[in-house]
Amino acid sequence: MTTQRVSRLQKHILRLLLTEHHRPHGGTATGHLELVKALAGDKSNISHSLCILETRGWIVISRTRGGRAESLALTPAGLKKAAELWMKL
């Protein structure tokens, strides 16, 4: 089994979603726009990284009828990966 490379941006996304997951309000899914603001990065780079994370099965992207990303949440595999990355800080 090969190790999948996780970019710096993808690590930041997973860490932010992990932090959100552990908040007292029950892990409300973060929206795409909130993530763009929190990371202060380029929306297209963030969108590309989100698609990679979704393909790997680490996040779920809820979409509007028009196909726009509405909210993001970690999957069980994503929780495991995010916790693993958190421990490496």
Protein Blocks (a to p, Z undefined) as FASTA:
>chain_A
ZZddddfklmmmmmmmmmmmmpmnlopacdfklmmmmnopafklmmmmmmmmmmnopacc
dddfkopafbdcddfklmmmmmmmmmmZZ
